[in-house]
Amino acid sequence: MAKKVTKYLLFLTKDYSYSILKLLYDFILKNERGEVYWFSTNINRFGTKDDIWLETNEKVIQYNPDVIFAPGNIVPAHWPGLKVQIFHGLGEEKHGHYRLNGLFDMYCTPGPFITEKFNRINKNGKYIIAETGWPKLDSISENKSSKKIFNNNNPTILYAPTFSKKLTSAFKLFDAIKTLQGFDYNWIVKFHELIDKSLVKQYMSIESDHFKIVDGHNILVNMIKSDVLLTDTSSVAYEYLLFDKPIITFNAKTRIDKGINIFSPIDLNGAIFRALNAPDEFKGNRMFYLDELHPYKDGKSSKRILDAVNDVLKNGRISKNKFNILAKYNRWKTRRLVS
């Protein structure tokens, strides 16, 4: 009798989620762990081959996946299969991160801090919680070096602000960053896909041989090329912890001692000088928060996720969230995503 092939579906609602799931997709295919397709509510297919995408609700139901992975807070609950959330970032303090909305059966958490909180709110064991690490970060163990983007040896600053108009530093820091173009620094600027487009145009006005605005969905390759991260409340700061490099934040709200936290644009130049000349100043704090949020540095989070999910399938464990009122409402609401 032929062995049953496990069928996986990767579900996206935002473009940036592609990089979160891509390493998981690659692992499934490379290790022949099963069959895998993508589905996106966005018409953008990222330049990949059309045959990896299921394009309609009907095709998903016909495919009949055993498991659906989603980095966001929603998934079409009427679709077949075990619904598994793997999260859209390490910024666990943001609103909605711990929302048990009745749509998922299983949560694959990135580290002990988040695992503990989910176990605390998972009353009566209604949901399956497994600590696995975050698949997006699997590539770090394989990509310790990367092709240079600048033709000099000057220090490189990666600027990656959040998109929220209320929290982004991009408005307030523009003049300070523009002034610093007279210094011997390289700049890589990576904007969130949802950021105000007028801001992008403003920063494009100062592009040069040592100031580059980059596209793409995976910021990790730019983290490798940088010496310092400049950000604000964006969760990219937590991803940057794995590189053990200095971090500068503008008006950060949580874990502010992971690096140099400034409150005024006039302090930016001094903060950059301080970070470059004392890169280990906050090393202890960085390692402490990394152990909390994502202690896995072995590049095997995709494997742990699949092993945990397959253990659930093998043992027939399912969550008990299907029949409460919240779950019924959300199941009705998510049908509109794909119908």
C-alpha positions in Angstrom: 0.0 0.0 0.0 1.4 3.4 -1.0 2.3 5.8 1.7 0.0 8.8 2.0 1.5 12.0 0.8 0.9 14.9 3.2 -0.6 17.9 1.4 0.3 21.4 2.6 -1.1 24.9 1.7 0.7 28.2 2.4 -1.8 31.0 2.8 -0.9 34.7 2.3 -2.8 37.9 2.7 0.2 40.3 2.6 3.1 40.4 0.2 5.7 40.4 3.0 4.5 37.0 4.3 6.0 35.3 1.3 9.5 35.5 2.8 8.2 34.1 6.1 6.9 31.0 4.4 9.5 30.6 1.5 12.0 28.6 3.6 9.3 26.3 4.8 8.2 25.8 1.2 11.7 25.0 0.1 12.3 22.6 3.0 9.1 20.6 2.1 10.2 20.2 -1.5 13.9 19.6 -0.8 13.3 16.9 1.8 10.3 15.4 0.0 8.1 16.0 3.0 4.9 16.2 0.9 3.0 18.2 -1.7 2.8 22.0 -1.3 0.9 24.9 -2.9 0.4 28.6 -2.3 -2.7 30.7 -2.1 -2.7 34.4 -1.9 -5.6 36.9 -1.6 -3.3 39.3 -3.4 -3.0 39.1 -7.2 0.7 39.5 -6.9 2.5 36.2 -7.5 6.0 37.5 -6.8 7.3 36.3 -10.2 7.1 32.6 -9.3 5.8 29.9 -11.5 2.1 29.9 -11.9 1.8 26.1 -11.2 2.6 26.5 -7.5 -0.5 28.6 -6.9 -4.0 27.6 -6.3 -6.1 30.5 -7.5 -9.6 29.9 -6.4 -11.6 28.7 -3.4 -12.8 25.8 -5.4 -9.3 24.6 -6.3 -8.3 24.7 -2.6 -11.3 22.6 -1.6 -10.5 20.1 -4.4 -6.9 19.9 -3.4 -8.1 19.1 0.2 -5.0 20.1 2.1 -4.0 18.2 5.3 -2.4 21.4 6.7 -2.7 25.1 6.1 0.1 27.4 7.3 -0.7 31.2 7.7 1.6 33.9 9.1 -1.3 36.3 9.7 -4.3 36.3 12.1 -6.8 34.9 9.7 -7.3 31.8 7.6 -10.4 30.6 5.8 -11.8 28.3 8.4 -14.2 26.5 6.0 -11.2 25.1 4.1 -10.2 21.5 5.0 -7.0 20.8 7.0 -5.2 21.6 10.3 -5.0 25.4 10.5 -1.5 26.4 11.8 -0.4 30.0 12.6 3.3 30.7 12.5 3.0 34.5 13.0 4.0 37.5 10.9 6.8 38.8 13.1 8.6 38.6 16.5 7.0 41.8 17.7 4.8 40.1 20.2 3.8 43.3 22.1 1.6 44.5 19.3 -2.2 44.4 19.6 -3.7 41.1 18.5 -0.6 39.0 18.8 -2.3 36.8 21.4 -5.7 36.8 19.9 -7.3 33.3 19.9 -10.0 33.9 17.4 -11.2 30.4 16.8 -9.8 30.1 13.3 -6.6 28.2 14.1 -6.1 24.7 15.6 -2.4 25.1 16.3 0.2 27.8 17.1 3.9 27.3 16.3 5.6 29.8 18.5 9.1 31.2 17.9 10.5 31.2 21.4 9.8 30.7 25.2 8.5 34.1 26.0 5.6 33.8 23.5 5.1 30.1 24.3 4.6 30.9 27.9 2.0 33.6 27.2 0.1 31.3 24.8 0.1 28.5 27.3 -1.3 30.9 29.9 -4.2 32.0 27.8 -4.9 28.5 26.3 -7.4 27.6 28.9 -8.5 24.0 29.1 -6.0 23.1 26.3 -8.4 24.1 23.5 -5.5 24.9 21.1 -2.3 23.1 20.3 0.8 25.1 21.2 4.3 24.0 20.0 7.5 25.9 20.2 9.4 25.6 17.0 11.2 28.8 16.0 10.3 31.0 13.1 10.9 29.6 9.6 11.9 33.0 8.0 15.1 33.0 10.1 16.3 29.6 8.8 18.3 31.2 6.1 20.6 33.0 8.6 22.7 29.9 9.2 23.4 29.6 5.5 24.0 33.2 4.6 26.6 34.6 6.9 28.1 36.6 4.0 26.6 38.4 1.0 27.6 40.3 -2.0 28.6 43.9 -1.3 26.2 46.7 -2.4 28.7 49.6 -2.1 32.1 50.1 -3.6 33.8 51.2 -0.4 34.5 50.0 3.1 32.5 52.7 4.9 30.1 51.5 7.7 26.7 50.6 6.5 23.5 51.6 8.2 20.3 49.8 7.5 17.2 52.0 8.1 14.0 50.1 8.4 11.1 52.1 9.8 7.6 50.8 10.6 4.7 51.8 8.4 2.3 53.2 10.9 1.9 57.0 10.6 1.6 57.2 14.3 4.7 55.3 15.1 7.0 55.6 12.1 10.3 57.6 12.5 10.5 58.2 8.7 8.8 61.7 8.9 10.8 63.0 11.8 14.2 61.6 10.8 14.3 62.6 7.2 16.1 65.9 7.7 18.7 64.4 10.1 19.4 61.5 7.7 19.7 64.0 4.8 22.2 66.0 6.8 24.2 62.8 7.5 24.8 62.3 3.7 27.9 64.4 4.2 29.4 61.8 6.4 31.3 58.6 5.4 28.4 56.2 5.9 26.6 53.9 3.5 22.8 53.7 3.8 20.4 50.9 2.9 16.8 51.9 3.3 14.1 49.2 3.4 10.5 50.5 3.7 7.6 48.4 4.7 5.2 47.7 1.8 2.4 49.6 3.5 4.3 52.8 4.2 3.1 56.1 2.9 4.3 56.4 -0.8 4.9 60.1 -0.4 7.6 59.3 2.2 9.3 56.9 -0.2 9.4 59.7 -2.9 10.9 62.0 -0.3 13.7 59.6 0.5 14.3 58.9 -3.2 15.3 62.5 -3.6 18.5 61.8 -1.7 19.5 58.5 -3.4 23.1 58.3 -4.4 26.0 55.9 -4.7 26.0 55.5 -0.9 22.3 55.8 -0.2 20.2 53.0 -1.7 16.5 52.3 -1.3 16.0 48.5 -1.8 12.9 46.4 -2.6 12.2 42.8 -2.1 10.3 40.9 0.6 13.3 39.5 2.6 15.1 42.1 4.7 17.5 39.5 6.1 19.9 39.8 3.1 20.2 43.5 3.9 20.8 42.9 7.6 23.8 40.7 6.6 25.2 43.7 4.6 24.8 46.2 7.4 26.8 47.2 10.5 24.0 49.0 12.4 20.2 48.9 12.3 18.2 52.1 12.6 14.5 51.6 13.3 11.7 52.6 15.6 8.9 50.2 16.9 9.3 47.8 14.0 9.8 44.2 14.8 12.7 44.0 12.4 14.8 45.0 15.5 14.1 41.5 17.0 15.1 39.8 13.8 18.3 41.8 13.8 19.2 40.4 17.2 20.3 37.2 15.5 23.2 39.1 13.9 24.5 40.4 17.2 25.0 43.9 15.8 24.2 47.3 17.3 20.7 48.7 17.1 19.5 52.3 17.2 15.8 52.9 17.8 13.8 56.1 17.6 11.2 56.4 20.4 10.9 52.7 20.9 8.1 51.6 23.2 9.3 48.2 24.5 12.6 46.5 25.3 14.2 49.9 24.8 17.5 48.7 26.3 18.2 46.4 23.3 20.2 49.2 21.9 20.5 53.0 21.8 17.1 54.6 22.0 16.8 58.2 21.0 13.9 60.6 21.2 15.1 63.5 19.1 16.5 63.6 15.5 19.4 65.8 16.7 20.7 62.7 18.7 21.0 60.5 15.6 24.5 61.4 14.6 25.9 60.8 18.1 24.0 57.5 18.4 25.5 56.2 15.1 29.0 57.2 16.2 28.5 55.5 19.6 27.1 52.3 18.0 29.9 52.0 15.6 32.6 52.6 18.1 31.1 50.4 20.9 29.2 47.6 19.1 29.2 45.4 22.1 27.7 47.9 24.5 24.3 46.3 24.6 25.4 42.8 23.7 24.2 41.3 27.0 20.7 42.8 26.5 20.6 41.7 22.9 21.4 38.1 23.8 18.9 38.1 26.7 16.0 39.3 24.4 17.1 36.9 21.7 16.9 34.0 24.2 13.4 35.1 25.1 12.0 35.6 21.6 13.9 33.3 19.3 16.8 31.2 20.8 17.0 29.0 17.7 20.1 29.7 15.6 20.4 26.3 13.9 18.3 27.0 10.8 16.0 24.1 11.6 12.7 25.9 12.5 11.0 24.6 9.3 11.9 21.1 10.3 10.6 21.5 13.8 7.3 23.0 12.5 6.7 20.1 10.1 7.7 17.5 12.8 5.3 19.1 15.3 2.5 19.3 12.7 3.0 15.7 11.5 2.9 14.5 15.1 -0.5 16.1 15.5 -1.7 14.5 12.3 -0.3 11.1 13.3 -1.8 11.1 16.8 -5.2 12.6 15.7 -5.0 15.5 18.0 -7.3 18.4 17.0 -8.2 21.6 18.8 -11.6 22.1 20.3 -12.3 25.6 19.0 -14.8 24.7 16.2 -18.0 25.1 18.0 -17.9 28.3 20.1 -19.8 31.4 19.0 -16.6 33.4 18.1 -15.4 30.6 15.9 -18.7 30.4 14.1 -18.7 34.1 13.4 -15.1 34.2 12.2 -15.7 31.1 10.0 -18.5 33.0 8.3 -16.4 36.2 8.0 -13.4 34.5 6.4 -15.4 32.9 3.6 -15.6 36.4 2.1 -11.8 36.5 1.7 -11.7 33.8 -0.9 -15.2 33.6 -2.4 
